Amino acid sequence: MHTPRIPETNHPTKYWHKVDDTHVQCDLCPRACRLKEGQRGLCFIRKNHQGAVVLTSWGRSSGFCIDPVEKKPLNHFLPGTAVLSFGTAGCNLSCKFCQNWDMSKSREMDTLMDSASPEAIARAAEEHGCRSVAYTYNDPVIFHEYAIDTAVACQEKGIRSIAVTAGYICEEPRKEFYAHMDAANIDLKAFTEDFYHKLTGAHLQPVLDTIAYAVHETDCWIELTTLLIPGHNDSTAELEQLAKWVHDELGPDVPLHFSAFHPDWKMVDVPPTPAATLTRARKIALDAGIRYPFTGNVHDEAGASTYCHDCGTRLIGRDWYVITEWNLTAEGACPQCGTQCAGVFEKAPGTWGARRLPLRINSA
C-alpha cells in the first residue's frame, strides 16, 4: 500500500543573513552553509527559498515511539519514566559511524512518514502518560524551530523536553534552544580534533563550548555520551584527557556514558567494541573523579547502575533499561550516609521498563 507523500513545508527561520544578491548564509551551526536559490544545506532540511533560509521539515517526522528515558541515554533524569521520541530527516554532521544513518543521512523527504503539530505531539505524550518528549534519532539542532515550538506546547501540559544532540550549534541559537530544554544528552564523540575532522566532518571546540555552556549557564540537566570505536577514540591516553576535561571543566556530577559501537554505515569494517574497553573507560572516569560513569549498549548491570560516591551503596540498579533496585530517599539522597545524588528525581521511579511502543499521530 502506497503511503501518501507529506508535503514539504517552508517554515520561516531567523538564524541566517544575506551574503549577496544570489546567496544567503545559514547561521544556525558552525558549518555556515552558503546557499543559492533552492539549494539545501548539508543538513538537507534547511534551504534557500525565495532569498531566505526556511525549515522544510516543520511538522513532519520520521516516526514516533515511546521509549524508556534510559534509552536516550539519561540515567539521572526521571528514571523509569516513558518518553515520546521523534526526529526528522537529515543531520548537520557527517559521521561515518552513524547508528541512525537511515534517518540522519536520508536525502528523501519520503522518510518523513508522519505529520504532527507541536500541540498534537504534546497531547499524545499526555494521553500515553509520558513525562517527557525527546527530540532524537537525528539532531534536533537542525529542526530548531520545530523542536522549540513542541517544547513550548509540552511545557503548557507539564511535560518536559529532552534533546539528544551532538551539540554542533552557534552561540545565539544555542541560547534559545537550551532555554526550552529540561534535559539533554550531548555526544562528546571523541577528544581529538583529528577524529572530529576525519570521521564527523565537524570540529571539536564548538562541541566543548556547547557542553560547557549547557552545564554552567542553563538549568538543563546534562549527561554526556561517548561511543567508543576500536582504534579511533578508545586509547587510554585519550580517555584520560576526556575524563580530566569533564571533571575539571564541568565538575564531577555530570554523568558520562561510554557506549559500545557496532559496525554500521561507512565503518562496517571496524569490529564491535569489546566489553573490556567499556569497563576500562569507566574505571578511567572513576579514577579521574567522575562520580557517575556508565557503560552502555552492553549487558553490564554493575556498569549501568548508580552508586553513592561517598559510601558506595548501590542507589539505582539497572539491567539494560529496567530498574532493578531503588535506594534513593524521597529527597534524592543515599539512605546509608545521606549524601545527595545529583540528578532530577522523584520520590519513586517510573515503571515503564524496557518497552518500545511505536505510535502514529497524524493529527493537526
VOVO-703233 format. One line per field, with one value per residue (C-alpha): x, z negated, y negated; residue number from 0. Coordinates in Angstrom, 3 decimals, m for minus. Layout:
<rs>
u	X,...
w	Z,...
v	Y,...
fiti	NUM,...
</rs>
This chain:
<rs>
u	0.000,1.418,1.858,0.877,3.785,3.643,4.076,7.279,6.975,8.763,8.728,10.475,13.721,15.739,19.357,20.648,21.810,22.039,25.532,24.917,22.217,22.182,23.300,22.208,24.181,22.671,23.904,22.403,25.523,29.268,29.021,27.755,26.330,26.086,23.077,21.816,18.107,16.664,19.887,19.855,22.423,24.388,21.659,19.278,16.211,17.184,17.247,17.223,13.632,12.998,16.024,15.515,16.508,13.477,12.950,11.380,10.602,8.484,5.558,6.994,8.583,10.344,8.182,7.101,7.894,7.532,10.816,12.301,14.143,17.245,17.483,18.323,20.520,19.579,20.146,19.607,16.563,13.178,14.392,11.979,9.623,8.334,9.435,7.798,10.638,10.737,13.076,13.056,15.450,18.987,21.870,24.500,27.312,28.660,29.597,30.919,29.833,26.252,23.981,20.804,22.009,18.695,17.167,20.071,21.605,18.295,18.046,14.497,11.679,9.530,11.444,9.122,6.126,4.221,2.886,2.035,1.786,3.569,0.179,m0.640,2.694,2.161,m1.359,m0.155,2.545,m0.027,m2.513,0.127,1.486,4.857,6.672,8.784,9.264,12.668,13.977,16.224,17.138,18.665,19.965,17.237,19.589,18.669,14.908,15.438,12.103,10.005,11.718,11.241,7.603,6.978,8.778,6.531,3.410,4.703,5.528,1.911,0.957,3.745,5.694,9.489,11.665,14.830,17.420,19.666,22.285,25.851,25.997,27.094,25.322,26.204,26.024,22.767,20.577,22.182,20.900,17.378,17.431,18.628,16.263,13.476,15.146,14.829,17.473,19.953,22.325,25.161,27.531,31.187,32.227,35.951,38.548,40.703,40.198,41.566,38.693,36.061,37.509,38.026,35.096,32.332,33.200,32.955,35.195,35.712,35.832,32.258,31.017,33.088,31.730,28.132,28.668,30.287,27.540,24.736,26.256,27.225,24.785,21.448,19.109,19.080,20.148,23.122,24.541,27.274,27.840,30.991,30.623,33.897,35.140,38.027,41.253,39.775,38.894,39.438,43.092,43.840,45.588,42.613,40.107,42.200,42.230,38.489,37.695,40.001,38.306,34.844,35.893,37.877,35.684,32.208,32.508,32.273,28.472,27.910,27.090,29.306,28.120,30.564,28.626,29.536,29.975,28.602,29.671,27.394,27.067,30.582,32.542,31.349,34.975,35.561,34.857,32.349,33.589,34.797,33.070,36.511,37.046,33.894,34.916,38.367,36.844,34.508,37.437,39.430,36.494,36.125,39.864,39.531,36.927,33.770,31.050,28.597,30.274,28.225,28.635,26.004,24.833,26.030,24.654,26.539,24.340,27.279,28.447,24.935,24.000,24.313,26.340,26.777,30.088,30.676,29.895,29.470,25.849,24.043,21.385,19.811,20.257,19.789,19.608,19.570,16.603,14.931,15.361,16.132,16.858,15.881,17.581,17.230,15.415,12.485,14.990,17.288,19.945,21.768,19.815,23.044,25.122,22.762,24.947,22.938,22.850,22.980,20.039,16.344,14.494,11.021,10.053,9.719,10.918,8.657,7.513,7.730,10.511,12.123,9.008,9.142,5.803,5.660,2.921,1.143,m0.102,m1.081,m3.112,m3.073
w	0.000,1.026,m1.761,m0.623,m0.426,m3.139,m1.536,m2.257,m4.430,m4.067,m7.704,m8.371,m10.370,m11.778,m12.035,m8.596,m6.706,m3.111,m1.582,1.835,4.475,5.019,1.752,m1.877,m4.767,m7.417,m10.871,m12.866,m13.140,m12.587,m9.043,m7.871,m4.650,m1.827,0.317,3.673,4.516,3.994,2.546,m0.683,m3.459,m4.397,m6.940,m3.944,m5.724,m5.651,m2.262,m0.460,0.561,2.224,0.595,m2.951,m4.872,m5.626,m7.524,m5.266,m7.961,m10.402,m11.427,m9.623,m11.432,m10.553,m13.188,m16.829,m19.523,m23.304,m24.904,m28.387,m29.239,m29.973,m26.238,m25.381,m27.479,m30.621,m33.900,m36.351,m34.838,m35.945,m35.976,m34.831,m33.050,m29.481,m26.847,m23.493,m20.953,m17.434,m14.834,m11.259,m8.348,m7.808,m10.072,m10.219,m10.894,m8.539,m10.980,m9.115,m12.033,m12.305,m14.037,m12.774,m9.224,m7.636,m9.097,m9.695,m6.257,m4.448,m1.342,m0.684,m2.176,m1.956,m5.072,m6.837,m7.144,m9.960,m10.288,m13.608,m15.047,m18.304,m20.042,m18.714,m19.974,m23.432,m23.515,m22.509,m25.196,m27.815,m26.678,m26.861,m30.262,m29.001,m31.393,m28.601,m24.843,m23.276,m20.103,m18.862,m16.114,m14.145,m15.687,m16.884,m16.305,m12.627,m13.274,m15.842,m15.299,m15.318,m18.496,m20.313,m19.263,m20.503,m23.778,m24.350,m23.702,m26.059,m28.815,m28.846,m29.798,m32.337,m30.024,m29.952,m26.846,m26.152,m23.434,m22.152,m20.247,m19.029,m20.310,m16.987,m17.108,m17.096,m20.147,m19.618,m18.512,m21.292,m23.909,m22.565,m22.170,m25.689,m27.253,m26.244,m27.137,m30.529,m29.880,m27.189,m26.333,m24.334,m22.310,m23.041,m20.164,m20.860,m22.367,m19.336,m16.503,m14.113,m14.915,m14.535,m11.261,m9.608,m10.954,m11.528,m9.154,m12.093,m14.778,m18.457,m20.020,m19.205,m20.887,m24.006,m24.042,m23.855,m26.648,m28.952,m28.211,m28.869,m32.158,m33.566,m32.037,m31.918,m34.194,m31.729,m33.189,m31.117,m30.556,m28.045,m25.775,m24.047,m21.552,m21.780,m18.355,m18.422,m17.198,m16.742,m20.102,m22.722,m23.699,m27.389,m26.825,m25.011,m27.539,m30.380,m28.687,m28.065,m31.638,m33.047,m30.946,m32.072,m35.728,m35.678,m33.349,m34.136,m37.607,m38.995,m38.899,m35.126,m34.163,m31.415,m29.303,m27.377,m24.669,m22.509,m18.770,m16.271,m12.602,m10.585,m7.732,m6.331,m9.062,m8.673,m8.606,m12.221,m14.868,m17.699,m20.929,m23.398,m26.772,m28.380,m26.617,m28.196,m31.626,m31.193,m30.159,m33.161,m35.519,m33.923,m34.547,m38.146,m38.723,m37.320,m39.966,m37.839,m40.135,m37.638,m34.704,m32.920,m30.290,m27.552,m24.649,m26.518,m29.281,m32.319,m35.349,m37.504,m34.926,m34.265,m37.918,m40.060,m43.272,m46.135,m45.532,m49.281,m50.750,m47.651,m48.260,m45.090,m44.707,m41.377,m39.883,m36.117,m33.827,m30.299,m30.553,m33.546,m37.069,m39.336,m42.548,m44.036,m47.195,m46.988,m49.706,m48.823,m48.742,m46.287,m48.829,m49.876,m52.662,m54.291,m54.576,m53.470,m50.582,m47.837,m44.404,m41.540,m39.179,m38.662,m40.729,m42.060,m45.241,m43.328,m39.894,m36.915,m35.880,m32.081,m31.878,m28.571,m26.417,m22.979,m21.602,m18.078,m17.562,m14.660,m15.463,m12.088,m13.511,m13.372
v	0.000,m3.382,m5.928,m9.438,m11.872,m14.521,m17.954,m19.835,m22.931,m26.255,m27.319,m30.650,m30.756,m33.640,m32.461,m33.476,m36.530,m37.705,m37.382,m38.938,m39.164,m35.412,m33.774,m33.591,m32.070,m29.829,m30.884,m28.007,m25.842,m26.320,m24.960,m28.367,m26.937,m29.496,m28.729,m29.933,m29.861,m26.373,m24.970,m22.946,m22.986,m19.877,m19.103,m18.794,m20.223,m23.918,m25.632,m28.957,m29.651,m32.993,m34.585,m33.314,m30.182,m28.026,m24.769,m22.140,m19.540,m21.577,m19.353,m16.320,m13.373,m10.141,m8.461,m8.491,m5.949,m5.695,m4.625,m4.348,m7.560,m5.454,m4.714,m8.351,m7.673,m9.599,m7.761,m10.614,m12.314,m10.930,m7.295,m4.636,m7.035,m6.916,m9.419,m10.129,m10.189,m11.576,m13.004,m14.241,m13.620,m14.871,m15.908,m18.637,m16.154,m13.501,m10.747,m7.727,m5.539,m6.835,m4.323,m6.051,m6.634,m5.622,m8.793,m11.158,m10.559,m10.482,m12.623,m11.524,m13.516,m10.380,m9.323,m11.757,m9.459,m11.169,m14.689,m16.273,m19.754,m20.579,m20.596,m17.124,m15.774,m17.277,m15.865,m12.382,m12.450,m13.400,m10.743,m7.996,m9.002,m10.232,m12.540,m13.972,m14.313,m13.623,m15.244,m12.466,m9.929,m12.783,m16.009,m18.427,m21.348,m21.261,m21.273,m24.016,m25.802,m22.607,m21.369,m24.679,m25.027,m21.484,m22.191,m25.222,m23.126,m20.426,m22.898,m24.033,m20.458,m19.981,m17.674,m18.007,m18.278,m16.281,m16.928,m14.165,m16.105,m16.361,m19.937,m21.458,m24.799,m28.503,m30.748,m32.657,m29.739,m27.689,m30.131,m29.958,m26.173,m25.305,m27.819,m25.426,m22.111,m20.408,m17.756,m16.810,m14.036,m15.562,m13.413,m14.017,m11.817,m11.911,m14.197,m14.970,m17.442,m14.832,m12.440,m15.135,m16.383,m12.997,m10.973,m13.558,m16.401,m18.804,m20.329,m19.564,m23.042,m24.125,m20.940,m21.608,m25.170,m23.901,m21.380,m23.939,m26.460,m23.973,m22.812,m26.199,m28.675,m26.825,m24.875,m21.975,m18.609,m17.368,m13.899,m13.024,m10.035,m8.826,m5.989,m4.062,m2.954,m0.473,m2.026,m5.502,m7.098,m4.387,m4.803,m5.132,m8.459,m9.995,m8.687,m10.092,m13.508,m13.367,m12.360,m15.041,m17.723,m16.612,m16.597,m19.838,m21.908,m20.574,m19.072,m15.536,m15.251,m15.187,m11.569,m10.170,m7.216,m5.026,m3.177,m0.202,m0.691,1.798,1.818,m0.452,m2.951,m3.564,m1.754,1.814,2.974,1.876,4.542,4.051,2.523,5.191,5.098,4.804,1.462,0.032,1.313,m0.245,m3.580,m3.566,m2.928,m5.768,m8.094,m6.944,m7.425,m10.958,m11.745,m11.470,m10.175,m8.714,m6.943,m4.271,m1.579,m1.302,0.867,3.965,6.145,4.868,4.293,3.202,0.670,m0.627,m1.173,m4.294,m4.214,m6.650,m8.380,m8.654,m5.217,m3.048,m1.997,m0.976,m3.651,m2.667,0.780,1.104,4.106,2.674,0.264,1.875,0.503,3.440,1.559,m1.819,m3.023,m6.799,m8.701,m10.947,m13.825,m12.005,m11.080,m7.919,m6.143,m4.955,m8.125,m10.911,m12.066,m13.736,m12.090,m14.584,m14.420,m15.110,m12.513,m11.939,m10.082,m6.831,m5.673,m5.196,m1.733,m1.919,0.667,1.637,1.392,m0.226,m1.398,m2.881,m5.479,m7.097,m10.576,m12.017,m14.842,m18.599
fiti	0,1,2,3,4,5,6,7,8,9,10,11,12,13,14,15,16,17,18,19,20,21,22,23,24,25,26,27,28,29,30,31,32,33,34,35,36,37,38,39,40,41,42,43,44,45,46,47,48,49,50,51,52,53,54,55,56,57,58,59,60,61,62,63,64,65,66,67,68,69,70,71,72,73,74,75,76,77,78,79,80,81,82,83,84,85,86,87,88,89,90,91,92,93,94,95,96,97,98,99,100,101,102,103,104,105,106,107,108,109,110,111,112,113,114,115,116,117,118,119,120,121,122,123,124,125,126,127,128,129,130,131,132,133,134,135,136,137,138,139,140,141,142,143,144,145,146,147,148,149,150,151,152,153,154,155,156,157,158,159,160,161,162,163,164,165,166,167,168,169,170,171,172,173,174,175,176,177,178,179,180,181,182,183,184,185,186,187,188,189,190,191,192,193,194,195,196,197,198,199,200,201,202,203,204,205,206,207,208,209,210,211,212,213,214,215,216,217,218,219,220,221,222,223,224,225,226,227,228,229,230,231,232,233,234,235,236,237,238,239,240,241,242,243,244,245,246,247,248,249,250,251,252,253,254,255,256,257,258,259,260,261,262,263,264,265,266,267,268,269,270,271,272,273,274,275,276,277,278,279,280,281,282,283,284,285,286,287,288,289,290,291,292,293,294,295,296,297,298,299,300,301,302,303,304,305,306,307,308,309,310,311,312,313,314,315,316,317,318,319,320,321,322,323,324,325,326,327,328,329,330,331,332,333,334,335,336,337,338,339,340,341,342,343,344,345,346,347,348,349,350,351,352,353,354,355,356,357,358,359,360,361,362,363
</rs>
